[in-house]
Each structure stands twice: as C-alpha cells, then as structure tokens.
Amino acid sequence: MDNDTATLLPGVCALLADSGKPLPDDTSLEKLLDRLTEVSEAGVSLPENFPCLLDLISTMASNTTSDPSILSFALKLCGLMAATEDGFMALQECFALEAFFSVQRWKDTELWEDPCIRIGWIHGLSKMLLHPRALSFFVQSGFTNPLLQLQLDPSMFVSSAANQLLAHILLSIQPEEVHANTKISAEYSAVVLQLSNHIKEALVPKEGVLVTGSLQVLKLLALILDQAHHSLRDQLLNAVAASLEELIEAGYSQLTLPLMDVIMARYSPDSHDVTSHLLSSMFKNNNLIDLVHAADAFLHRGHLRDSVHTSQAVRILLLPLHCVTEHPLLETAADNHHAMMAAQLKNKSKFISMICVCLRNTPQLAFMPPDVLPCSPTMIVLSVVTLLRMFSGDTSSTSSSSLFNGYKNEKVQCIISSRKVQKCALEMLVSLSASPGVTNTVKEISEVLIHNINNPISDPTVLQKSYKALIQWLSVCKDHSSIPQLLREELLMSVKKRACDPRWEVRDSTIEFLGQLPCITSKKSADEALLSECCTAPLLWEALQDPESYVRASAILALAHIGTSSWQQGTEMPLEQADTVSRLLDILREDTEGFARRAVVRYFIALFATYSSTPLSTPSILIDSIGVVLSRGSLDLDWEVKVHTLELVELLLDSTFLEHRRHCAYGHMHGGDATLDSPLSSLVNQGVFSVLLRSLLDCDRPVALKACELLITIRDKICSAGVLTGVCCELPEQEWGKEIRTLLKNEGNEGNEGGLVGVYEVLASLGLDERRVLLSQSSDHVHNSFQSLLQDILSTGATLGCKEQQDDQEVIVDCY
C-alpha cells in the first residue's frame, strides 16, 4: 500500500465507526476487505502498520447500533487481523475478540436474528483460525455448539459457510498419522465426539421434518471425508455407518447424490470397508431414477478397477435406453424392469431427466471393456438413432410384440413431448462418433439427421445440432458411398429450403453447414462430396445479401472455406472467386454492420495464409486487394475490424521476412543487399507502416497494443540484422502523422526534407517498450485500485451526510 492510499484509511475507519447507516454500495465493504486481505497476505501486519483498524475494531466492539452490514464487516475484519499470532494477541489485549465473537452478546441485542451478523461471525472465525492460539480460543470458548446449530441454519449461505468452517476446524486440529500433541489431541477428541454425535442425530430426519438438515449434514460429512487422514475418516465412518445405512434404506430421492458424494469421497476399489458396503446398498434401490443418478455419480469418479460395481453401473444406465428403444443393450430385461420404467412415467419431468442422464453417459459406456459392456458400441449408437427417430414419428424399429403396449405408447409420447431429450441425443451423437467400430452406422445416422433437417417442426437449436452431428460423422467416416443418392437429394432440397427460412438462426446455421462441407471433402476426393460446390455456391452468394448481418458474416466465412479448400489441393483461383473478392471489398466499404466487415477481413486472412503455405504464386487480384483491405480496415469504426486488419498485417510481415530469409539462404543477396532494405521497402510501399503507426495512436487499447507489438517485432528484426536500414517512410501532415512528428521532435529527430522519416529512427524514438507496458494494463489498475476504492467510500459518506442535512431541513419546513 502506497503512502497516498495509507493516508486515506484513517478517514474511512472514522466514517465506518461513526456511521449508523449502510453504504449505498454494499459491495464496497467486501472490496475493502479483499484489499486488506491482499495486504495481510503480502506479509504486512495490519495492527502494527494501520492502528486505525485496531481503533475501529475497539469502537465497534462496544457498538451495537450500527447497521448490520457494517457490524458484519467489522467481524470479518477482526478475524482477518487475528489471523496472525501478533494480531491475535493485540486484539486479546483490548478484549475485542471476546466481545466481538460472544454469541450471547449478539443474541441479547437480537442482532443474531440477522443472517448478515451470523455470516460475519462465521467468516470472521474462518479468517482467524490459521494458528494454534486461535484454534484453542475457538475450542475453549465453546463455539462448537453454536457452529453446529448454524450448520442447520435456514439460510443456505449461513449453513454452507458453517459447513466449510466445521470441516476446516476438524481438519486443522486432527493429529498427524504418527505424531500427536497431547493437548491438541484432547481438544481434537472432544470436537470429533461432538461432531460425530451431531451427525448421528441430525442425519436421519425425524418424522414430519424436511430432509434439508440431512442434506447439510451429508455435505459436511463429504467435505471432511474428502481430506481427512485415515484415522479420522475411519472414526467418523464407523460412528455414522448405521445412520447412513438407515438413510439409504429410507429412499429419499433428494439425498441420492449427497449420499454418493459421502460414499465416493474416499472410496477405494481395493478396500472392503464401510463405503464398499454402502455403495452396494445404493445399487439395490428399487427406484430406477435414484439408481441411475447413483450409477452416474459412480462412473464419473472413474473407479473402473472395481469391475463388479462398474458392471452394475453400466447395466443400470443402459436399462432405460434398452426399455425405451427396445434395442438389445442388455442380454435380458425382465418384466419388472418394464414395470419400473412404467412407474417413472408418473413424473414425466423426472423420467425425461433420467433418460438424459443415461444419454450423457453413452460416450463413456461405448469405451467400456467388453467384459463390462454387455453390448457392442454400435448397438449403443443405434439405440440413440432409434430415440431420435421417435421425434419424426417413426417407431417401426421398436418391437410390436411388447406386453406393455399402453406403456410403450405412453413412453414414446412422453419422450417426443420434450425437445430436451432430442437435443441431448444429438449432442451425444457427436461424441459417439469417436467410439470404436461405429463408422458402419453412417447411413442410419445420416438418414435420421437429414430427416431432422427436413422436418418442418424442427426448432433452430435442433437444426443446428443436427448439422453439427452430420458434419462430425462425415468427417470421421472414410467412405461416404453408403449414403444413397436419394438421401443426398433430400439433403440438397432441405438445405435450399432452410437457406430461405424466415428465422435468421436457421439460415445462419445452414450457411455455416455449407461452409464446413468443403473442409470434409478436401480430406476425401471431390467425387465423394455430399453436396457439390456448384449447388452450394449460389446459396452462399445469395446469403451475402441477407438482411441479417450474422448470416452475411457466415456466408463470407463459408466462401473462405470453399476457396481455401480448393487452393490447398493445388488449383488456381477460379474466376468466380475473383468476383467474390471484388464483392467483398464493396461489403467492407458499404456494410453498416460490424459482423460482416469483420468476416471480410478474416476472409482475406484465410486467403493470404493459404497461398503463403502453398507452392502457388499469389494471384494479382489478391495482392491488389490487400492494400485496399489495409487502408479501409485500419480506418474502420469497429475495433475488432481494426484488430483483424492488424492480424493480416502480421501475416504480411511473416511472409515478407520469410521470403527475404529464403533469398539469403539461397545466396541471391549480394553485399549490402543482405540488409532488410528490400523487405522494408516492400512493406512501406504496401502501406503497412502507415497502418501500424496510425493504429499505434488508436483510441481502442487492443488495437494500439497489437500495433505496438508488431512495431517492436520489426524493430527487433532490424537490430538483429546488425546493419541499420536507410529505408524511409512518409508521414501525413495532419492527424496521426502530426502527432508522430511531435513525438519525434521531442526525441530530437525531425526527419528528412520532404516529410520523409527513417523507419528505424521512428521505431527507436517512439518508446515502444514503455508503451507496450502501459497498453497492457487495463483501466482497472486506475479505476479499481485500493486508493480509488477508499476515495469512493469517503465520497459516498460525504454524500450521505449532505442528504441527511437536506432531509432534516425538509422536515423542519414541513413542521412549520
């Protein structure tokens, strides 16, 4: 903390001590506490260096009339100052600790009813309990009982904070596995006994009592078990095992996941302790939804070495899909399994949630070893496909001989009534494409996805996910010949229809899909293309005139994908692409939306990057266009357009210097030609330096920073060449040129006659390194500084004082 900031702190402390009202911005006190925490963690003693804080604590310790938010802040500050032994002793000497953290004192004043005070009390203790003195103070003051009561507090924030503090205390005072201090061990035993009794009593809810208390106790138990040593873990588990078993048998659905958190906190597949027995009990539940959630929680912990429980979990998660799709994912499914499924339909939202949980696990299930997985990965993929077919009304793949026809119709209606299942299935279909041995299903998958795209009732999100899944499967499958021509024609007709859809989201995702297709085709042969370029290009050209800027931007990027894919195969730029370049330059000049203009610059970045990496010579139309893009892009009002323009400049720099190195390597340079004069002259002629110098002074910080970094790159290359360049550039008389000349004049460099300045002289005189440091800092380093925060609090206090005087005057006038 600097001196200017330190001088403001006493005024803030005086304001808080005198104020009986809350500050308008209630976050300012939390920000102040965060700043003081940073100072304390940096090794600065708060009581020693800032006695005003100690005075504030002493004043507030005897003050119960201030606003609860300020008292809560004082509790937290007291805990922060007591986090070091010196600070703890200083607060004990003025009796602030006993006064502040006395629960009875807060109850007597009825302030304890305010959650703000309870949370401040907990957070204050949390900050303090970092050394043995503070831990002993906590135990000897008898704070364990009130903290256990707060663990069941009706306020979620208070109960959660109490959980965290109880776990911290117990883990802090637990003895090491081998050595244990006698005094600490006695305190530890007393706390563990209290906690164990509390958990046993509160774990199983009494009749007519909500399970909220049990939920908080389970969260506390999971927190402790996750970090406890073996001795503490075993002691707690043995003490509460019977209560946990009773809770499992009671079958509270709300507690399934918290129970699994407790069981899995320190579960080991190699041990046969209490947790292994409890896990087996969880997998014997008669409620299928609870079973699915338990199996999901177990698999996500990754204990695959436990083949017995892993096999159980896999079968539980496959059972709902087996019953719904009637694909043989399991060897057999007894009638009671269908009865269990039918029972879940009483609550349709839970039924849908269960199906989605099973779907989200299918990618992991498909990679399970054969001794655990009862079916092939292909069968899992086809079951997801069957599920998707239900949404188009196709249930022909399910058996008609089911004994539960009424249930069958009900389950289908329940599933297709929720788009949540459809969207989840489409997402998982993308992930399942990486599964082993499933590429032979591309025909079935393409069929259901194309039907989705063609379905008139498909919403925009379903269409977008269908496009994504189709692209993913086409990219991983080596052979597209299995997709029949009739299906390809259906896709073309669907895409043409969707490209004219009244919903812009549908048009946008369709155009994006068309732009991604060439990337897949380039990996295969052109003959394998799902849709030919002659069919898709007119749709993209038409989309350039779309009224929605997002769609126009997607069309531009799609055209870039088409162009780069063909050039990567070694073909020359077609005439249509040359027309596209001219059209896009008009868009850069005329389009009123930034999205489309950004896309144009990214188009030229893609073009230039592709030609730079191929043996083809760069087309003259592209070379001529670069200068236009640089001049227009650098003057754009959208800062992202300007940043993209500088990215194009970066490509030009890399290409120019790379070409120069190649000439040097092949011995084409002679004598002085080995300097950087040639590439630098080329960059000057292309307008690169004008763009960079103008952007260096740009009002948008990201633009100026990018330009600064590129100018530093050029400067360093000149310096590393060992020979200074004599290349000059011209500066305009007005605007940015005038400002650059002023900077040069201040450095004693006014340039040559005729308005020319040396490139290296400019780069050396602009203080680029210092500029980069300054530009790398966000405005937060000024507006969100400690000093700024204190000034804001003081100005707020002054405003409050003025308002109170005005209110008093108004009251007097009204009385008169």
Stockholm file with secondary structure:
# STOCKHOLM 1.0

chainA/1-816         MDNDTATLLPGVCALLADSGKPLPDDTSLEKLLDRLTEVSEAGVSLPENFPCLLDLISTMASNTTSDPSILSFALKLCGLMAATEDGFMALQECFALEAFFSVQRWKDTELWEDPCIRIGWIHGLSKMLLHPRALSFFVQSGFTNPLLQLQLDPSMFVSSAANQLLAHILLSIQPEEVHANTKISAEYSAVVLQLSNHIKEALVPKEGVLVTGSLQVLKLLALILDQAHHSLRDQLLNAVAASLEELIEAGYSQLTLPLMDVIMARYSPDSHDVTSHLLSSMFKNNNLIDLVHAADAFLHRGHLRDSVHTSQAVRILLLPLHCVTEHPLLETAADNHHAMMAAQLKNKSKFISMICVCLRNTPQLAFMPPDVLPCSPTMIVLSVVTLLRMFSGDTSSTSSSSLFNGYKNEKVQCIISSRKVQKCALEMLVSLSASPGVTNTVKEISEVLIHNINNPISDPTVLQKSYKALIQWLSVCKDHSSIPQLLREELLMSVKKRACDPRWEVRDSTIEFLGQLPCITSKKSADEALLSECCTAPLLWEALQDPESYVRASAILALAHIGTSSWQQGTEMPLEQADTVSRLLDILREDTEGFARRAVVRYFIALFATYSSTPLSTPSILIDSIGVVLSRGSLDLDWEVKVHTLELVELLLDSTFLEHRRHCAYGHMHGGDATLDSPLSSLVNQGVFSVLLRSLLDCDRPVALKACELLITIRDKICSAGVLTGVCCELPEQEWGKEIRTLLKNEGNEGNEGGLVGVYEVLASLGLDERRVLLSQSSDHVHNSFQSLLQDILSTGATLGCKEQQDDQEVIVDCY
#=GR chainA/1-816 SS CCHHHHHHHHHHHHHHHHCCSCCSCTHHHHHHHHHHHHHHHTTCCHHHHCHHHHHHHHHHHTCCSSCHHHHHHHHHHHHHHTTSHHHHHHHHHTTHHHHHSCHHHHHHTTGGGSHHHHHHHHHHHHHHCSSHHHHHHHHHTTCHHHHHHHTTCSSHHHHHHHHHHHHHHHHHHSCCSSCCCHHHHHHHHHHHHHHHHHHHHHHSCCTTCCTHHHHHHHHHHHHHHHHCCHHHHHHHHHHHHHHHHHHHHHTCGGGHHHHHHHHHSSCCTTCCSHHHHHHHHHTTCSCHHHHHHHHHHHHHTTCTTCHHHHHHHHHHHHHHHHHHHCCCSSSCCCHHHHHHHHHHTTSHHHHHHHHHHHHHHHHHHHTSCTTTCSSCHHHHHHHHHHHHHGGGTCCTTSCSCCSCHHHHHHHHHHHHTCHHHHHHHHHHHHHHTTSTTCGGGHHHHHHHHHHHHHCTTCCHHHHHHHHHHHHHHHHHCSCCTTSCHHHHHHHHHHHHHHTTCSSHHHHHHHHHHHHHHHHHHTTSCGGGCSSCHHHHHHHHHHHTTCSSHHHHHHHHHHHHHHHHHHHHTTCCCCHHHHHHHHHHHHHHHHCSSHHHHHHHHHHHHHHHHHHHTSSSCCCHHHHHHHHHHHHHHHTCSSHHHHHHHHHHHHHHHHHHHHHHHHHHHTTCCCGGGGSSHHHHHHHHHTTHHHHHHHHHTCSSHHHHHHHHHHHHHHHHHHHHHSSCCCCEEECCSSTHHHHHHHHHHHTTCCCCGGGEEEHHHHHHHSCHHHHHHHHHSCTHHHHTSHHHHHHHHHHHHHHHHHHHHHHHHHHHHHHC
#=GC SS_cons         CCHHHHHHHHHHHHHHHHCCSCCSCTHHHHHHHHHHHHHHHTTCCHHHHCHHHHHHHHHHHTCCSSCHHHHHHHHHHHHHHTTSHHHHHHHHHTTHHHHHSCHHHHHHTTGGGSHHHHHHHHHHHHHHCSSHHHHHHHHHTTCHHHHHHHTTCSSHHHHHHHHHHHHHHHHHHSCCSSCCCHHHHHHHHHHHHHHHHHHHHHHSCCTTCCTHHHHHHHHHHHHHHHHCCHHHHHHHHHHHHHHHHHHHHHTCGGGHHHHHHHHHSSCCTTCCSHHHHHHHHHTTCSCHHHHHHHHHHHHHTTCTTCHHHHHHHHHHHHHHHHHHHCCCSSSCCCHHHHHHHHHHTTSHHHHHHHHHHHHHHHHHHHTSCTTTCSSCHHHHHHHHHHHHHGGGTCCTTSCSCCSCHHHHHHHHHHHHTCHHHHHHHHHHHHHHTTSTTCGGGHHHHHHHHHHHHHCTTCCHHHHHHHHHHHHHHHHHCSCCTTSCHHHHHHHHHHHHHHTTCSSHHHHHHHHHHHHHHHHHHTTSCGGGCSSCHHHHHHHHHHHTTCSSHHHHHHHHHHHHHHHHHHHHTTCCCCHHHHHHHHHHHHHHHHCSSHHHHHHHHHHHHHHHHHHHTSSSCCCHHHHHHHHHHHHHHHTCSSHHHHHHHHHHHHHHHHHHHHHHHHHHHTTCCCGGGGSSHHHHHHHHHTTHHHHHHHHHTCSSHHHHHHHHHHHHHHHHHHHHHSSCCCCEEECCSSTHHHHHHHHHHHTTCCCCGGGEEEHHHHHHHSCHHHHHHHHHSCTHHHHTSHHHHHHHHHHHHHHHHHHHHHHHHHHHHHHC
//
